[in-house]
Amino acid sequence: MRALGLGALRVGPAVGPGLPWMVPDPEPPLALLLKSGNFGEPDLLHTAWTLAP
């Protein structure tokens, strides 16, 4: 997150269990979905797109 120049993040809508969108606070207008490993359902990216803040 530091490499992107981001400080605090707000938790946004959840895409799945333990997979919320993260939104920088304050700006820039950017949403991040941070995940690791094989976490999430097979349609995770489609679900994420429909729930993007």
C-alpha distance matrix in Angstrom:
0.0 3.8 5.4 5.2 6.5 5.4 7.2 9.1 9.4 13.0 14.4 16.3 19.2 19.4 20.1 21.6 21.8 18.4 16.6 15.7 14.1 11.1 11.5 9.7 12.2 13.6 13.4 12.7 14.6 12.2 12.2 10.1 12.1 10.5 13.4 14.9 18.4 21.2 20.2 21.7 24.9 26.2 25.8 22.2 21.1 24.1 23.6 20.0 21.3 24.0 21.9 19.1 18.6
3.8 0.0 3.8 5.3 4.9 5.6 7.0 10.1 11.6 15.3 17.3 19.5 22.6 23.0 23.8 25.3 25.4 21.9 20.3 19.3 17.6 14.4 14.2 11.6 13.4 14.1 14.2 13.6 16.2 14.4 15.2 13.6 15.8 14.2 17.0 18.2 21.5 24.6 23.7 25.4 28.6 29.8 29.5 25.9 24.7 27.7 27.3 23.6 24.7 27.5 25.3 22.4 21.6
5.4 3.8 0.0 3.8 5.4 7.6 10.2 13.3 14.2 17.8 19.5 21.1 24.0 24.3 24.5 26.2 26.7 23.4 21.4 20.6 18.7 15.8 15.6 13.4 15.7 16.2 15.4 14.0 16.5 14.5 15.5 13.9 16.1 14.7 17.3 18.3 21.3 24.3 24.0 25.6 28.7 29.4 29.0 25.7 24.0 27.2 27.2 23.6 24.3 27.4 25.8 22.6 22.3
5.2 5.3 3.8 0.0 3.8 5.5 9.0 11.8 12.2 15.5 17.4 18.5 21.4 22.1 22.4 24.5 25.4 22.3 19.9 18.7 16.2 13.4 12.7 10.4 13.1 13.4 12.1 10.4 12.7 10.8 12.2 11.2 14.0 13.5 16.6 18.3 21.5 24.1 23.4 24.5 27.3 28.0 27.2 23.8 22.0 24.8 24.8 21.1 21.5 24.5 22.8 19.5 19.0
6.5 4.9 5.4 3.8 0.0 3.8 6.8 10.2 11.6 15.1 17.6 19.1 22.4 23.6 24.3 26.5 27.1 24.0 21.8 20.1 17.7 14.4 13.0 9.9 11.5 11.3 10.6 9.6 12.8 11.9 13.7 13.3 16.4 15.9 19.3 21.0 24.5 27.1 26.1 27.2 30.1 31.1 30.1 26.7 24.9 27.5 27.3 23.5 23.9 26.5 24.6 21.2 20.0
5.4 5.6 7.6 5.5 3.8 0.0 3.8 6.6 7.8 11.3 13.9 15.7 19.1 20.3 21.5 23.6 24.1 20.9 18.9 17.0 14.6 11.1 9.7 6.5 8.2 8.7 8.7 8.4 11.2 10.1 11.4 11.1 14.1 13.8 17.3 19.4 23.1 25.5 24.1 25.0 27.9 29.2 28.2 24.6 23.2 25.7 25.0 21.2 21.9 24.3 21.9 18.7 17.3
7.2 7.0 10.2 9.0 6.8 3.8 0.0 3.8 6.6 10.1 13.1 15.5 19.2 20.5 22.2 24.0 24.0 20.7 19.3 17.2 15.4 11.6 10.4 7.0 7.2 8.1 9.7 10.6 13.2 12.6 13.4 13.1 15.7 15.0 18.4 20.5 24.2 26.7 24.9 25.9 29.1 30.8 29.9 26.1 25.2 27.6 26.4 22.8 23.9 25.9 23.1 20.3 18.5
9.1 10.1 13.3 11.8 10.2 6.6 3.8 0.0 3.8 6.9 9.9 12.7 16.4 17.8 20.0 21.7 21.5 18.3 17.2 14.7 13.4 9.6 8.6 6.0 5.4 7.5 9.9 11.4 13.2 12.6 12.6 12.5 14.7 14.2 17.5 19.9 23.7 25.9 23.6 24.4 27.5 29.6 28.6 24.8 24.2 26.4 24.8 21.3 22.7 24.2 21.1 18.7 16.7
9.4 11.6 14.2 12.2 11.6 7.8 6.6 3.8 0.0 3.8 6.5 9.1 12.7 14.1 16.3 18.2 18.3 15.3 13.9 11.1 9.6 5.9 5.4 4.4 5.3 8.1 9.7 10.8 11.6 10.4 9.5 9.5 11.4 11.5 14.9 17.7 21.4 23.3 20.8 21.2 24.1 26.2 25.0 21.3 20.8 22.9 21.1 17.6 19.1 20.5 17.4 15.1 13.3
13.0 15.3 17.8 15.5 15.1 11.3 10.1 6.9 3.8 0.0 3.8 6.2 9.9 11.9 14.6 16.6 16.8 14.3 13.0 9.7 8.5 5.7 5.1 6.1 6.1 9.0 10.7 12.2 12.0 11.2 9.7 10.4 11.8 12.6 15.7 18.9 22.4 23.8 20.9 20.7 23.3 25.7 24.2 20.5 20.3 21.9 19.6 16.5 18.1 18.8 15.3 13.5 11.3
14.4 17.3 19.5 17.4 17.6 13.9 13.1 9.9 6.5 3.8 0.0 3.8 6.9 8.3 11.3 13.0 13.1 10.9 9.8 6.3 6.2 4.9 6.5 9.0 9.8 12.6 13.8 14.9 13.9 12.4 9.9 9.9 10.1 11.0 13.5 16.8 20.2 21.1 17.9 17.4 20.0 22.6 21.2 17.6 17.9 19.4 16.8 14.0 16.2 16.6 13.0 12.0 10.5
16.3 19.5 21.1 18.5 19.1 15.7 15.5 12.7 9.1 6.2 3.8 0.0 3.8 6.5 9.2 11.7 12.8 11.6 9.6 5.8 4.7 5.4 6.5 10.0 11.2 13.6 14.0 14.7 12.9 11.4 8.6 9.4 9.5 11.6 14.1 17.7 20.7 21.1 17.9 16.7 18.7 21.0 19.1 15.8 15.8 16.7 14.0 11.4 13.1 13.2 9.5 8.6 7.1
19.2 22.6 24.0 21.4 22.4 19.1 19.2 16.4 12.7 9.9 6.9 3.8 0.0 3.8 6.5 9.1 10.8 10.7 8.7 5.5 5.7 8.2 9.8 13.5 14.9 17.3 17.3 17.8 15.4 13.8 10.5 11.1 10.2 12.6 14.2 17.8 20.4 20.0 16.7 14.8 16.2 18.7 16.5 13.5 14.0 14.4 11.2 9.3 11.4 10.7 6.9 7.6 7.2
19.4 23.0 24.3 22.1 23.6 20.3 20.5 17.8 14.1 11.9 8.3 6.5 3.8 0.0 3.8 5.4 7.0 7.4 5.6 3.9 6.1 9.3 11.9 15.6 17.3 19.9 20.0 20.2 18.0 15.8 12.2 11.6 9.4 11.2 11.9 15.2 17.4 16.8 13.3 11.4 12.9 15.8 14.1 11.1 12.5 13.2 9.8 8.4 11.5 11.2 7.9 9.3 10.2
20.1 23.8 24.5 22.4 24.3 21.5 22.2 20.0 16.3 14.6 11.3 9.2 6.5 3.8 0.0 3.8 7.1 8.2 5.5 5.6 7.0 10.7 13.5 17.2 19.5 22.0 21.4 21.1 18.7 16.1 12.3 11.4 8.6 10.7 10.7 13.9 15.6 14.5 11.3 8.7 9.7 12.2 10.4 7.3 8.9 9.7 6.4 5.4 8.9 9.0 6.7 8.5 10.7
21.6 25.3 26.2 24.5 26.5 23.6 24.0 21.7 18.2 16.6 13.0 11.7 9.1 5.4 3.8 0.0 3.8 6.1 5.1 7.0 9.8 13.0 16.3 19.7 22.0 24.6 24.4 24.2 22.1 19.4 15.6 14.0 10.7 11.7 10.6 13.1 14.2 12.7 9.2 6.7 8.0 11.3 10.5 7.8 10.7 11.6 8.5 8.5 12.2 12.2 10.2 12.3 14.4
21.8 25.4 26.7 25.4 27.1 24.1 24.0 21.5 18.3 16.8 13.1 12.8 10.8 7.0 7.1 3.8 0.0 3.8 5.5 7.9 11.4 14.0 17.5 20.6 22.5 25.4 25.7 25.8 24.1 21.4 17.6 15.7 12.5 12.4 10.9 12.8 13.9 12.8 9.0 7.7 9.8 13.5 13.5 11.0 14.0 15.3 12.3 12.1 15.9 15.9 13.6 15.4 17.0
18.4 21.9 23.4 22.3 24.0 20.9 20.7 18.3 15.3 14.3 10.9 11.6 10.7 7.4 8.2 6.1 3.8 0.0 3.8 6.3 9.9 11.6 15.3 18.0 20.0 22.8 23.4 23.5 22.3 19.5 15.9 13.6 10.6 9.7 8.6 10.5 12.4 12.4 8.7 8.7 11.8 15.2 15.4 12.2 14.6 16.6 13.9 12.7 16.4 17.1 14.5 15.3 16.5
16.6 20.3 21.4 19.9 21.8 18.9 19.3 17.2 13.9 13.0 9.8 9.6 8.7 5.6 5.5 5.1 5.5 3.8 0.0 3.8 6.8 9.1 12.8 15.8 18.2 20.9 20.9 20.7 19.3 16.2 12.5 10.3 7.0 7.1 6.6 9.6 12.0 11.9 8.4 7.8 10.7 13.6 13.1 9.6 11.3 13.5 11.0 9.2 12.8 13.9 11.4 11.9 13.5
15.7 19.3 20.6 18.7 20.1 17.0 17.2 14.7 11.1 9.7 6.3 5.8 5.5 3.9 5.6 7.0 7.9 6.3 3.8 0.0 3.8 6.2 9.6 12.9 15.0 17.7 17.8 17.9 16.3 13.7 10.1 8.7 6.6 7.7 9.0 12.5 15.3 15.5 12.2 11.2 13.7 16.3 15.1 11.6 12.5 14.2 11.5 9.1 12.2 12.9 9.7 9.7 10.4
14.1 17.6 18.7 16.2 17.7 14.6 15.4 13.4 9.6 8.5 6.2 4.7 5.7 6.1 7.0 9.8 11.4 9.9 6.8 3.8 0.0 3.8 6.6 10.2 12.7 15.2 14.7 14.5 12.7 10.0 6.3 5.7 4.9 7.4 9.9 13.7 16.7 17.1 14.3 13.3 15.5 17.4 15.7 12.1 11.9 13.5 11.4 8.2 10.3 11.6 8.5 7.1 7.5
11.1 14.4 15.8 13.4 14.4 11.1 11.6 9.6 5.9 5.7 4.9 5.4 8.2 9.3 10.7 13.0 14.0 11.6 9.1 6.2 3.8 0.0 3.8 6.7 9.4 11.9 11.9 12.0 11.0 8.5 5.7 5.1 6.2 7.6 10.9 14.4 17.8 19.0 16.4 16.1 18.7 20.6 19.2 15.5 15.0 17.0 15.1 11.7 13.4 14.9 11.9 9.8 9.0
11.5 14.2 15.6 12.7 13.0 9.7 10.4 8.6 5.4 5.1 6.5 6.5 9.8 11.9 13.5 16.3 17.5 15.3 12.8 9.6 6.6 3.8 0.0 3.8 6.4 8.6 8.2 8.6 7.7 6.2 4.8 6.4 9.0 10.8 14.4 17.8 21.3 22.5 20.0 19.6 21.9 23.6 21.8 18.3 17.2 18.8 17.2 13.7 14.5 15.9 13.0 10.2 8.2
9.7 11.6 13.4 10.4 9.9 6.5 7.0 6.0 4.4 6.1 9.0 10.0 13.5 15.6 17.2 19.7 20.6 18.0 15.8 12.9 10.2 6.7 3.8 0.0 3.8 5.6 5.7 6.5 7.4 6.7 7.3 8.5 11.6 12.6 16.4 19.4 23.1 24.8 22.6 22.6 25.2 26.8 25.1 21.6 20.3 22.2 20.8 17.2 17.9 19.4 16.7 13.7 11.6
12.2 13.4 15.7 13.1 11.5 8.2 7.2 5.4 5.3 6.1 9.8 11.2 14.9 17.3 19.5 22.0 22.5 20.0 18.2 15.0 12.7 9.4 6.4 3.8 0.0 3.0 5.5 7.8 9.1 9.8 10.6 12.1 15.0 15.9 19.5 22.5 26.2 27.9 25.5 25.4 28.0 29.9 28.2 24.6 23.6 25.2 23.6 20.1 20.8 21.9 18.9 16.2 13.4
13.6 14.1 16.2 13.4 11.3 8.7 8.1 7.5 8.1 9.0 12.6 13.6 17.3 19.9 22.0 24.6 25.4 22.8 20.9 17.7 15.2 11.9 8.6 5.6 3.0 0.0 3.8 6.7 8.7 10.3 12.0 14.0 17.2 18.2 21.9 24.9 28.6 30.4 28.1 28.0 30.5 32.2 30.3 26.8 25.5 27.0 25.6 22.1 22.3 23.5 20.7 17.7 14.8
13.4 14.2 15.4 12.1 10.6 8.7 9.7 9.9 9.7 10.7 13.8 14.0 17.3 20.0 21.4 24.4 25.7 23.4 20.9 17.8 14.7 11.9 8.2 5.7 5.5 3.8 0.0 3.1 5.3 7.5 10.2 12.6 16.2 17.7 21.5 24.6 28.1 29.7 27.7 27.4 29.7 30.9 28.9 25.6 23.8 25.1 24.2 20.6 20.3 21.7 19.4 16.1 13.4
12.7 13.6 14.0 10.4 9.6 8.4 10.6 11.4 10.8 12.2 14.9 14.7 17.8 20.2 21.1 24.2 25.8 23.5 20.7 17.9 14.5 12.0 8.6 6.5 7.8 6.7 3.1 0.0 3.8 5.7 9.1 11.4 15.2 16.9 20.6 23.6 27.1 28.6 26.9 26.6 28.8 29.7 27.7 24.5 22.3 23.8 23.2 19.6 19.0 20.8 18.9 15.3 13.1
14.6 16.2 16.5 12.7 12.8 11.2 13.2 13.2 11.6 12.0 13.9 12.9 15.4 18.0 18.7 22.1 24.1 22.3 19.3 16.3 12.7 11.0 7.7 7.4 9.1 8.7 5.3 3.8 0.0 3.8 7.0 10.3 13.8 16.2 19.8 23.1 26.4 27.5 25.6 24.8 26.6 27.4 25.1 22.1 19.8 20.8 20.3 16.8 15.9 17.4 15.7 12.1 9.8
12.2 14.4 14.5 10.8 11.9 10.1 12.6 12.6 10.4 11.2 12.4 11.4 13.8 15.8 16.1 19.4 21.4 19.5 16.2 13.7 10.0 8.5 6.2 6.7 9.8 10.3 7.5 5.7 3.8 0.0 3.8 6.7 10.3 12.7 16.2 19.5 22.7 23.8 22.1 21.5 23.4 24.1 22.0 18.9 16.6 18.1 17.7 14.0 13.5 15.6 13.9 10.2 8.9
12.2 15.2 15.5 12.2 13.7 11.4 13.4 12.6 9.5 9.7 9.9 8.6 10.5 12.2 12.3 15.6 17.6 15.9 12.5 10.1 6.3 5.7 4.8 7.3 10.6 12.0 10.2 9.1 7.0 3.8 0.0 3.8 6.9 9.7 13.2 16.6 19.8 20.7 18.6 17.9 19.8 20.8 18.8 15.5 13.6 15.2 14.4 10.7 10.8 12.9 10.9 7.5 6.9
10.1 13.6 13.9 11.2 13.3 11.1 13.1 12.5 9.5 10.4 9.9 9.4 11.1 11.6 11.4 14.0 15.7 13.6 10.3 8.7 5.7 5.1 6.4 8.5 12.1 14.0 12.6 11.4 10.3 6.7 3.8 0.0 3.8 6.1 9.6 13.0 16.2 17.3 15.5 15.3 17.6 18.7 17.3 13.7 12.2 14.7 14.0 10.2 11.2 13.9 11.9 9.1 9.6
12.1 15.8 16.1 14.0 16.4 14.1 15.7 14.7 11.4 11.8 10.1 9.5 10.2 9.4 8.6 10.7 12.5 10.6 7.0 6.6 4.9 6.2 9.0 11.6 15.0 17.2 16.2 15.2 13.8 10.3 6.9 3.8 0.0 3.8 6.5 10.1 13.1 13.9 11.8 11.5 14.0 15.3 14.2 10.5 9.7 12.5 11.5 8.0 10.2 12.8 10.9 9.1 10.7
10.5 14.2 14.7 13.5 15.9 13.8 15.0 14.2 11.5 12.6 11.0 11.6 12.6 11.2 10.7 11.7 12.4 9.7 7.1 7.7 7.4 7.6 10.8 12.6 15.9 18.2 17.7 16.9 16.2 12.7 9.7 6.1 3.8 0.0 3.8 7.1 10.5 12.2 10.4 11.3 14.5 16.0 15.8 12.1 11.9 15.2 14.3 11.2 13.7 16.2 14.3 12.8 14.2
13.4 17.0 17.3 16.6 19.3 17.3 18.4 17.5 14.9 15.7 13.5 14.1 14.2 11.9 10.7 10.6 10.9 8.6 6.6 9.0 9.9 10.9 14.4 16.4 19.5 21.9 21.5 20.6 19.8 16.2 13.2 9.6 6.5 3.8 0.0 3.8 7.0 8.5 6.8 8.5 11.9 13.6 14.2 10.7 11.4 14.9 14.0 11.7 14.7 17.2 15.6 14.9 16.8
14.9 18.2 18.3 18.3 21.0 19.4 20.5 19.9 17.7 18.9 16.8 17.7 17.8 15.2 13.9 13.1 12.8 10.5 9.6 12.5 13.7 14.4 17.8 19.4 22.5 24.9 24.6 23.6 23.1 19.5 16.6 13.0 10.1 7.1 3.8 0.0 3.8 6.6 6.3 9.3 12.8 14.2 15.7 12.7 13.7 17.3 16.8 14.9 17.8 20.4 19.1 18.5 20.5
18.4 21.5 21.3 21.5 24.5 23.1 24.2 23.7 21.4 22.4 20.2 20.7 20.4 17.4 15.6 14.2 13.9 12.4 12.0 15.3 16.7 17.8 21.3 23.1 26.2 28.6 28.1 27.1 26.4 22.7 19.8 16.2 13.1 10.5 7.0 3.8 0.0 3.8 5.5 9.0 11.9 12.8 15.1 12.9 14.3 17.8 17.6 16.4 19.3 21.8 20.9 20.8 23.2
21.2 24.6 24.3 24.1 27.1 25.5 26.7 25.9 23.3 23.8 21.1 21.1 20.0 16.8 14.5 12.7 12.8 12.4 11.9 15.5 17.1 19.0 22.5 24.8 27.9 30.4 29.7 28.6 27.5 23.8 20.7 17.3 13.9 12.2 8.5 6.6 3.8 0.0 3.8 6.5 8.7 9.5 12.3 10.7 12.7 15.7 15.6 15.2 18.2 20.3 19.9 20.3 23.1
20.2 23.7 24.0 23.4 26.1 24.1 24.9 23.6 20.8 20.9 17.9 17.9 16.7 13.3 11.3 9.2 9.0 8.7 8.4 12.2 14.3 16.4 20.0 22.6 25.5 28.1 27.7 26.9 25.6 22.1 18.6 15.5 11.8 10.4 6.8 6.3 5.5 3.8 0.0 3.8 7.1 9.3 11.4 9.1 11.7 14.5 13.6 13.1 16.4 18.2 17.2 17.9 20.5
21.7 25.4 25.6 24.5 27.2 25.0 25.9 24.4 21.2 20.7 17.4 16.7 14.8 11.4 8.7 6.7 7.7 8.7 7.8 11.2 13.3 16.1 19.6 22.6 25.4 28.0 27.4 26.6 24.8 21.5 17.9 15.3 11.5 11.3 8.5 9.3 9.0 6.5 3.8 0.0 3.8 6.7 8.1 5.9 9.2 11.4 10.2 10.4 13.8 15.1 14.4 15.7 18.6
24.9 28.6 28.7 27.3 30.1 27.9 29.1 27.5 24.1 23.3 20.0 18.7 16.2 12.9 9.7 8.0 9.8 11.8 10.7 13.7 15.5 18.7 21.9 25.2 28.0 30.5 29.7 28.8 26.6 23.4 19.8 17.6 14.0 14.5 11.9 12.8 11.9 8.7 7.1 3.8 0.0 3.8 5.4 5.2 8.8 10.0 9.1 10.6 13.6 14.4 14.5 16.3 19.6
26.2 29.8 29.4 28.0 31.1 29.2 30.8 29.6 26.2 25.7 22.6 21.0 18.7 15.8 12.2 11.3 13.5 15.2 13.6 16.3 17.4 20.6 23.6 26.8 29.9 32.2 30.9 29.7 27.4 24.1 20.8 18.7 15.3 16.0 13.6 14.2 12.8 9.5 9.3 6.7 3.8 0.0 3.8 5.6 8.1 9.0 9.6 11.4 13.5 14.7 15.7 17.3 20.8
25.8 29.5 29.0 27.2 30.1 28.2 29.9 28.6 25.0 24.2 21.2 19.1 16.5 14.1 10.4 10.5 13.5 15.4 13.1 15.1 15.7 19.2 21.8 25.1 28.2 30.3 28.9 27.7 25.1 22.0 18.8 17.3 14.2 15.8 14.2 15.7 15.1 12.3 11.4 8.1 5.4 3.8 0.0 3.8 5.7 5.4 6.2 8.6 10.2 11.0 12.5 14.3 17.9
22.2 25.9 25.7 23.8 26.7 24.6 26.1 24.8 21.3 20.5 17.6 15.8 13.5 11.1 7.3 7.8 11.0 12.2 9.6 11.6 12.1 15.5 18.3 21.6 24.6 26.8 25.6 24.5 22.1 18.9 15.5 13.7 10.5 12.1 10.7 12.7 12.9 10.7 9.1 5.9 5.2 5.6 3.8 0.0 3.8 5.5 5.1 5.9 8.6 10.0 10.5 11.8 15.3
21.1 24.7 24.0 22.0 24.9 23.2 25.2 24.2 20.8 20.3 17.9 15.8 14.0 12.5 8.9 10.7 14.0 14.6 11.3 12.5 11.9 15.0 17.2 20.3 23.6 25.5 23.8 22.3 19.8 16.6 13.6 12.2 9.7 11.9 11.4 13.7 14.3 12.7 11.7 9.2 8.8 8.1 5.7 3.8 0.0 3.8 5.4 4.9 6.1 8.7 9.9 10.2 13.9
24.1 27.7 27.2 24.8 27.5 25.7 27.6 26.4 22.9 21.9 19.4 16.7 14.4 13.2 9.7 11.6 15.3 16.6 13.5 14.2 13.5 17.0 18.8 22.2 25.2 27.0 25.1 23.8 20.8 18.1 15.2 14.7 12.5 15.2 14.9 17.3 17.8 15.7 14.5 11.4 10.0 9.0 5.4 5.5 3.8 0.0 3.8 5.4 5.2 6.5 8.8 10.0 13.8
23.6 27.3 27.2 24.8 27.3 25.0 26.4 24.8 21.1 19.6 16.8 14.0 11.2 9.8 6.4 8.5 12.3 13.9 11.0 11.5 11.4 15.1 17.2 20.8 23.6 25.6 24.2 23.2 20.3 17.7 14.4 14.0 11.5 14.3 14.0 16.8 17.6 15.6 13.6 10.2 9.1 9.6 6.2 5.1 5.4 3.8 0.0 3.8 5.5 5.3 6.3 8.6 12.1
20.0 23.6 23.6 21.1 23.5 21.2 22.8 21.3 17.6 16.5 14.0 11.4 9.3 8.4 5.4 8.5 12.1 12.7 9.2 9.1 8.2 11.7 13.7 17.2 20.1 22.1 20.6 19.6 16.8 14.0 10.7 10.2 8.0 11.2 11.7 14.9 16.4 15.2 13.1 10.4 10.6 11.4 8.6 5.9 4.9 5.4 3.8 0.0 3.8 5.5 5.2 5.9 9.5
21.3 24.7 24.3 21.5 23.9 21.9 23.9 22.7 19.1 18.1 16.2 13.1 11.4 11.5 8.9 12.2 15.9 16.4 12.8 12.2 10.3 13.4 14.5 17.9 20.8 22.3 20.3 19.0 15.9 13.5 10.8 11.2 10.2 13.7 14.7 17.8 19.3 18.2 16.4 13.8 13.6 13.5 10.2 8.6 6.1 5.2 5.5 3.8 0.0 3.8 5.5 5.2 9.0
24.0 27.5 27.4 24.5 26.5 24.3 25.9 24.2 20.5 18.8 16.6 13.2 10.7 11.2 9.0 12.2 15.9 17.1 13.9 12.9 11.6 14.9 15.9 19.4 21.9 23.5 21.7 20.8 17.4 15.6 12.9 13.9 12.8 16.2 17.2 20.4 21.8 20.3 18.2 15.1 14.4 14.7 11.0 10.0 8.7 6.5 5.3 5.5 3.8 0.0 3.8 5.8 8.9
21.9 25.3 25.8 22.8 24.6 21.9 23.1 21.1 17.4 15.3 13.0 9.5 6.9 7.9 6.7 10.2 13.6 14.5 11.4 9.7 8.5 11.9 13.0 16.7 18.9 20.7 19.4 18.9 15.7 13.9 10.9 11.9 10.9 14.3 15.6 19.1 20.9 19.9 17.2 14.4 14.5 15.7 12.5 10.5 9.9 8.8 6.3 5.2 5.5 3.8 0.0 3.8 6.4
19.1 22.4 22.6 19.5 21.2 18.7 20.3 18.7 15.1 13.5 12.0 8.6 7.6 9.3 8.5 12.3 15.4 15.3 11.9 9.7 7.1 9.8 10.2 13.7 16.2 17.7 16.1 15.3 12.1 10.2 7.5 9.1 9.1 12.8 14.9 18.5 20.8 20.3 17.9 15.7 16.3 17.3 14.3 11.8 10.2 10.0 8.6 5.9 5.2 5.8 3.8 0.0 3.8
18.6 21.6 22.3 19.0 20.0 17.3 18.5 16.7 13.3 11.3 10.5 7.1 7.2 10.2 10.7 14.4 17.0 16.5 13.5 10.4 7.5 9.0 8.2 11.6 13.4 14.8 13.4 13.1 9.8 8.9 6.9 9.6 10.7 14.2 16.8 20.5 23.2 23.1 20.5 18.6 19.6 20.8 17.9 15.3 13.9 13.8 12.1 9.5 9.0 8.9 6.4 3.8 0.0
